[in-house]
Amino acid sequence: MAAALLAITFVVVLLFVRPFWRKLVIFVVLFAGVLIWWLTLSPTNDSDWQPDVAQEAWADIQGDEVTLHNVRNCDYRTETDYTPHWETRTVRISQITGIDLAIDYWGSPWIAHPIASFQFADAPPLCFSIETRKKLGQTYSTIGGLLPAVRTHLHRGR
């Protein structure tokens, strides 16, 4: 609602405010207001998250050995029908045998979901991505996903 009101305000200013310098001042003030609001946003971990993003990943590093906690390993039947599982995985950096980078585009060539996959000689693959973390009942929003509430998640490699 606020975004629609702001867009209407921009159009009205563009069409009806004269002279140009006054129009420019109003645009700068509106933009500064949005920027100040945006900079006050901060991510939180205190929420009722959807089950597939309910856990926050973290790692213990002991020399060459990295133990990753809360690695997501869901059994997906459909996009909305799945059973979440959370694993603890231990890998050794010296055993990396390959790294793949996949970029999944959707809707626009300017927005993508990068996924880094690490292969190990002595452990299953491990994938990392950064994605939005949705609350229960929340739907995905491209614009909302660009706000500072993104979280890093670990996935089991496939």
C-alpha positions as CSV (number, residue, x, y, z in Angstrom):
1,M,0.0,0.0,0.0
2,A,2.8,2.4,1.0
3,A,4.7,1.6,-2.2
4,A,1.6,2.3,-4.4
5,L,1.1,5.6,-2.6
6,L,4.7,6.5,-3.2
7,A,4.6,5.6,-6.9
8,I,1.4,7.7,-7.3
9,T,3.1,10.6,-5.6
10,F,6.1,10.3,-7.9
11,V,3.8,10.3,-11.0
12,V,1.8,13.3,-9.7
13,V,5.0,15.3,-9.0
14,L,6.5,14.3,-12.4
15,L,3.3,15.5,-14.3
16,F,2.2,18.5,-12.3
17,V,5.0,20.2,-10.4
18,R,6.8,23.0,-12.1
19,P,9.6,24.2,-12.5
20,F,12.1,21.4,-12.9
21,W,14.2,22.3,-9.9
22,R,11.1,22.1,-7.6
23,K,10.3,18.6,-9.0
24,L,13.9,17.6,-8.5
25,V,13.9,18.7,-4.8
26,I,10.7,16.8,-4.1
27,F,12.2,13.6,-5.8
28,V,15.4,13.9,-3.7
29,V,13.4,14.4,-0.5
30,L,11.1,11.4,-1.2
31,F,14.1,9.3,-2.2
32,A,16.0,10.3,1.0
33,G,12.9,9.4,3.1
34,V,12.7,5.9,1.5
35,L,16.5,5.5,1.9
36,I,16.4,6.5,5.6
37,W,13.5,4.1,6.2
38,W,15.3,1.3,4.4
39,L,18.5,1.8,6.3
40,T,16.6,1.4,9.6
41,L,15.5,-2.1,8.7
42,S,17.4,-4.9,10.4
43,P,17.1,-8.6,10.1
44,T,15.8,-10.7,13.0
45,N,16.0,-14.3,13.9
46,D,13.0,-14.0,16.3
47,S,10.1,-15.2,14.2
48,D,7.9,-18.1,13.5
49,W,9.7,-19.4,10.3
50,Q,8.5,-21.8,7.7
51,P,9.8,-25.3,8.5
52,D,12.3,-25.5,5.6
53,V,14.1,-22.4,6.9
54,A,13.4,-22.7,10.7
55,Q,17.0,-23.5,11.7
56,E,20.0,-21.2,11.4
57,A,23.2,-22.8,10.1
58,W,26.5,-22.3,11.9
59,A,29.9,-23.8,11.8
60,D,32.8,-24.9,14.1
61,I,36.2,-24.7,12.5
62,Q,39.1,-26.7,13.9
63,G,42.1,-26.3,11.5
64,D,41.2,-28.3,8.3
65,E,38.0,-29.7,9.8
66,V,34.7,-27.8,9.5
67,T,31.6,-29.0,11.4
68,L,28.4,-27.5,9.9
69,H,25.3,-27.5,12.1
70,N,21.7,-27.3,10.9
71,V,22.4,-28.3,7.3
72,R,19.0,-28.4,5.6
73,N,18.1,-31.7,4.1
74,C,14.4,-31.7,3.2
75,D,12.5,-34.5,1.5
76,Y,10.6,-32.5,-1.1
77,R,7.5,-34.1,-2.7
78,T,6.3,-30.7,-4.1
79,E,7.3,-27.1,-3.5
80,T,4.9,-26.9,-0.5
81,D,4.8,-30.6,0.6
82,Y,8.1,-31.6,2.3
83,T,9.6,-33.1,5.4
84,P,12.4,-31.0,6.8
85,H,15.5,-32.7,8.3
86,W,18.5,-30.9,9.9
87,E,21.9,-32.5,9.9
88,T,25.3,-31.9,11.4
89,R,28.0,-32.5,8.8
90,T,31.8,-32.6,9.1
91,V,34.0,-32.0,6.1
92,R,37.7,-31.4,5.6
93,I,38.8,-28.4,3.5
94,S,41.8,-30.4,2.2
95,Q,39.4,-33.0,0.7
96,I,37.6,-30.6,-1.6
97,T,37.7,-32.1,-5.1
98,G,35.5,-29.6,-7.0
99,I,33.4,-26.5,-6.7
100,D,30.4,-25.7,-8.9
101,L,28.6,-22.4,-9.1
102,A,25.0,-22.5,-10.4
103,I,22.9,-19.4,-11.0
104,D,19.1,-19.8,-11.1
105,Y,17.4,-16.9,-12.9
106,W,13.7,-16.3,-12.5
107,G,11.5,-13.6,-13.9
108,S,14.3,-11.2,-14.8
109,P,17.9,-11.4,-16.0
110,W,18.7,-9.0,-13.1
111,I,17.6,-11.2,-10.3
112,A,19.2,-14.6,-9.7
113,H,19.7,-17.2,-7.0
114,P,23.4,-18.3,-6.8
115,I,24.3,-21.7,-5.4
116,A,27.8,-22.9,-4.7
117,S,28.3,-26.6,-4.4
118,F,31.4,-28.2,-2.9
119,Q,32.4,-31.8,-3.7
120,F,34.6,-33.7,-1.3
121,A,36.7,-36.9,-1.7
122,D,35.4,-38.3,1.6
123,A,32.0,-36.7,2.1
124,P,28.7,-36.0,0.2
125,P,28.5,-32.7,-1.7
126,L,27.5,-29.6,0.3
127,C,25.6,-26.6,-1.3
128,F,25.5,-23.1,0.0
129,S,23.0,-20.4,-1.1
130,I,21.6,-17.1,0.2
131,E,17.8,-16.8,0.1
132,T,14.9,-15.2,1.7
133,R,13.6,-16.6,5.0
134,K,9.8,-16.7,5.0
135,K,7.6,-16.6,8.0
136,L,4.7,-19.1,8.4
137,G,2.0,-18.2,5.9
138,Q,4.2,-15.7,4.1
139,T,4.5,-15.8,0.3
140,Y,7.6,-14.9,-1.7
141,S,8.1,-11.4,-2.8
142,T,10.9,-10.4,-5.2
143,I,11.1,-6.9,-3.9
144,G,10.7,-8.0,-0.3
145,G,13.5,-10.6,-0.8
146,L,15.9,-7.8,-1.6
147,L,15.5,-6.2,1.8
148,P,18.0,-6.8,4.6
149,A,16.1,-9.8,5.9
150,V,17.9,-12.4,3.8
151,R,19.6,-15.3,5.5
152,T,22.3,-17.8,4.5
153,H,21.2,-21.5,4.4
154,L,23.1,-24.7,3.9
155,H,21.7,-27.5,1.8
156,R,22.6,-31.0,1.3
157,G,24.1,-31.5,-2.2
158,R,22.0,-33.4,-4.8
